[in-house]
Each structure stands twice: as structure tokens, then as C-alpha cells.
Amino acid sequence: MTVNIDFLLTDFEDPKRIVVLDSSVWGVAENQPAYLKVTPPGAKKSINLNFKKKSITVLNSLNLGLSCLIDTCDEQNLIELPDGVWEFCLLSSFENLDKKRLFLKDTSLRLELDKIYVKAGIPFDTKKSVIEELEKAELALKYAKISIKKGDIVESKKGFDEAVRIKNKYANCNNCF
């Protein structure tokens, strides 16, 4: 039986987690180790994890080593994972097979945009310029997601940065509404 490495990524709209769903056909590599390399946005080095095959892996700030893990920390709570382009590579030790995926995490940004929609309130027609700007942010995020599916990190970042710019413009503006 041949080996076909494949996986899906989602965040289920939870800014503290990314979920990896293994959909691989491991075949003759079933009993060989597998590893997951995760590169957060802006990181220079990957985080290497042992990977449990045929499973659902929930990644968070603790198991990625992005939270405080020293003895002097009061608590080790989950923190929000950073938005932006994440790189995942699932590696099999069998014949060095791998599968790489890019993932645009935007859950924290979307939550902030939602807060601005709520702040604008109803009726939306009285806040037309704000709503139009929020719609532009949604289109920019859609463009960013499409670009990342095509593997174009540069264009994805442009769309994401435009949505962030719009969010920043209205996030703390009290006289905009």
C-alpha cells in the first residue's frame, strides 16, 4: 500500500487553537514515526512536534511552547495564537515523504472586526461609510485567503495587512459612529 500524506487545518473560529486533522493514508509507513513542523507568523525557526497518525491534533500556545513555561510563571494559561501566515509540514520518516501547507489564521482579527460591527449598531445605513470600510476589510481577508490557497504569501499578506489597517482605523474611534 502506498503512502499519501495529507492533512486539513482549521481554527474553528477559536483564536487560541489550530486543529490539524490527519487524512493521510500511511500504508507501509504506519509504524514509522511522523513529525509536524510548525512555523508561526514571522518566526525564523520551526517548532518540531511528534505527530500522532490518524488523529486530530489540537495545537495551542502551551504545546507549541508559545506560553510561559518556566517555574516562575504564576499560571500557564492558553494565550491567543498570532494571526498571520502559518506554515505546517507533516513529515514521515519513511522515505522522507512530506506534505506542506500554508494557513492564514485570522480569528483574532475577525473578532475585532465583529466588535466594530456591533459598535456601529443598527441601522447600518446611518453608518454607511464605516460599514463600507468593514466590507472592504472582509474582501481583503477573502483575497488573503484565496492568495494563501495559491501559495502566494506576499499577496496574502497584502490583503491581511489591509484588513488590519481598516480594523485599526475603527477599533478605538468613538466619534466614527
C-alpha positions as CSV (number, residue, x, y, z in Angstrom):
1,M,0.0,0.0,0.0
2,T,1.4,3.4,-1.0
3,V,1.8,6.3,1.4
4,N,-0.2,9.5,0.8
5,I,0.4,12.2,3.3
6,D,-2.4,14.7,3.7
7,F,-4.0,16.8,6.4
8,L,-6.5,19.6,6.9
9,L,-6.2,22.7,9.0
10,T,-8.9,24.7,10.8
11,D,-9.2,27.0,13.8
12,F,-12.9,26.6,14.4
13,E,-13.0,30.4,15.0
14,D,-11.0,29.9,18.2
15,P,-8.1,32.3,18.5
16,K,-6.3,30.0,21.0
17,R,-6.2,26.9,18.9
18,I,-5.4,25.5,15.5
19,V,-6.6,22.0,14.7
20,V,-4.7,19.5,12.4
21,L,-6.9,16.7,11.0
22,D,-4.8,13.8,9.7
23,S,-6.3,12.4,6.4
24,S,-3.2,10.6,5.3
25,V,-3.0,7.0,4.0
26,W,0.0,5.8,5.9
27,G,0.2,2.3,4.4
28,V,3.7,0.8,4.8
29,A,4.7,3.8,6.9
30,E,2.0,3.1,9.5
31,N,4.6,2.0,12.2
32,Q,7.2,4.6,11.3
33,P,7.4,7.9,13.2
34,A,5.9,11.1,11.9
35,Y,6.6,14.7,12.8
36,L,4.9,18.1,12.4
37,K,6.9,21.2,11.7
38,V,5.0,24.3,12.6
39,T,6.3,27.8,11.7
40,P,4.2,30.7,13.3
41,P,3.9,34.0,11.5
42,G,7.2,35.9,11.5
43,A,9.2,33.1,13.2
44,K,12.6,32.2,11.9
45,K,12.6,28.7,13.3
46,S,10.1,25.9,13.2
47,I,8.6,24.2,16.1
48,N,9.0,20.4,15.8
49,L,6.5,18.0,17.3
50,N,6.0,14.3,17.3
51,F,2.8,13.6,15.3
52,K,0.2,11.0,16.2
53,K,-1.2,9.5,13.0
54,K,-4.9,9.0,12.2
55,S,-5.7,11.7,14.8
56,I,-7.0,15.1,15.4
57,T,-4.2,17.3,16.9
58,V,-5.2,20.5,18.7
59,L,-2.3,23.0,18.8
60,N,-2.3,25.8,21.3
61,S,0.2,28.1,23.0
62,L,1.2,25.5,25.5
63,N,2.0,22.6,23.3
64,L,3.7,24.9,20.8
65,G,5.9,26.4,23.5
66,L,4.5,29.9,22.9
67,S,3.3,30.4,26.5
68,C,5.3,30.9,29.7
69,L,6.7,27.6,30.6
70,I,9.2,28.5,33.4
71,D,8.8,27.8,37.1
72,T,8.3,31.5,38.0
73,C,5.1,31.8,35.9
74,D,2.0,32.2,38.1
75,E,-0.2,30.3,35.6
76,Q,0.2,28.6,32.3
77,N,-2.9,29.7,30.5
78,L,-3.6,29.4,26.9
79,I,-3.0,32.6,25.0
80,E,-4.2,33.6,21.6
81,L,-2.1,32.3,18.8
82,P,-0.9,35.1,16.5
83,D,-2.8,35.9,13.3
84,G,-0.9,35.7,10.0
85,V,0.5,33.1,7.7
86,W,1.5,29.8,9.4
87,E,3.4,27.1,7.7
88,F,2.8,23.4,8.5
89,C,4.8,20.4,7.2
90,L,3.9,16.9,8.0
91,L,6.9,14.6,7.7
92,S,7.1,10.9,7.5
93,S,10.4,9.2,8.5
94,F,9.5,6.6,5.8
95,E,11.3,7.7,2.6
96,N,11.3,11.3,3.8
97,L,7.8,11.9,2.4
98,D,6.2,15.1,3.4
99,K,3.2,17.5,2.8
100,K,3.4,21.2,3.3
101,R,0.5,23.6,3.8
102,L,0.1,27.3,4.4
103,F,-2.6,28.5,6.7
104,L,-3.8,32.1,7.2
105,K,-5.0,32.4,10.7
106,D,-7.3,35.5,11.1
107,T,-9.6,34.6,14.0
108,S,-8.4,37.4,16.3
109,L,-8.7,40.0,13.6
110,R,-12.2,38.8,12.7
111,L,-13.3,39.0,16.3
112,E,-12.1,42.6,16.4
113,L,-13.9,43.4,13.1
114,D,-17.1,41.9,14.6
115,K,-16.8,44.2,17.6
116,I,-16.7,47.2,15.3
117,Y,-19.9,45.9,13.5
118,V,-21.5,45.7,17.0
119,K,-20.3,49.1,17.9
120,A,-21.7,50.6,14.7
121,G,-25.1,49.2,15.7
122,I,-28.3,49.1,13.7
123,P,-29.5,50.8,11.4
124,F,-26.4,50.3,9.3
125,D,-27.5,52.9,6.7
126,T,-26.7,55.7,9.2
127,K,-23.1,54.4,9.4
128,K,-22.7,53.7,5.7
129,S,-19.0,54.8,5.4
130,V,-18.0,52.6,8.4
131,I,-19.9,49.6,7.1
132,E,-18.4,50.1,3.6
133,E,-14.9,50.1,5.1
134,L,-15.7,46.9,7.1
135,E,-16.9,45.3,3.9
136,K,-13.6,46.3,2.3
137,A,-11.8,44.5,5.2
138,E,-13.9,41.4,4.6
139,L,-12.9,41.5,0.9
140,A,-9.3,42.0,1.8
141,L,-9.4,38.9,4.0
142,K,-11.1,36.9,1.3
143,Y,-8.3,37.9,-1.1
144,A,-5.7,37.0,1.5
145,K,-7.3,33.5,2.0
146,I,-7.5,32.9,-1.8
147,S,-3.9,34.0,-2.2
148,I,-2.7,31.7,0.5
149,K,-4.5,28.8,-1.1
150,K,-2.5,29.6,-4.2
151,G,0.7,29.6,-2.1
152,D,1.2,33.4,-2.6
153,I,2.4,34.6,0.8
154,V,3.2,38.1,-0.4
155,E,-0.3,38.8,-1.8
156,S,-1.9,37.1,1.1
157,K,0.0,39.4,3.5
158,K,-1.1,42.5,1.4
159,G,-4.8,41.5,1.9
160,F,-4.3,40.7,5.5
161,D,-2.5,44.0,6.2
162,E,-5.2,46.0,4.5
163,A,-7.8,44.4,6.8
164,V,-5.7,45.1,9.8
165,R,-5.3,48.7,8.7
166,I,-9.1,49.1,8.4
167,K,-9.6,47.4,11.8
168,N,-7.1,49.8,13.4
169,K,-8.8,52.8,11.9
170,Y,-12.1,52.0,13.6
171,A,-11.2,49.9,16.7
172,N,-10.6,52.8,19.0
173,C,-12.6,55.5,17.2
174,N,-15.5,56.7,19.3
175,N,-16.6,59.6,17.1
176,C,-16.7,57.4,13.9
177,F,-20.2,56.1,14.7
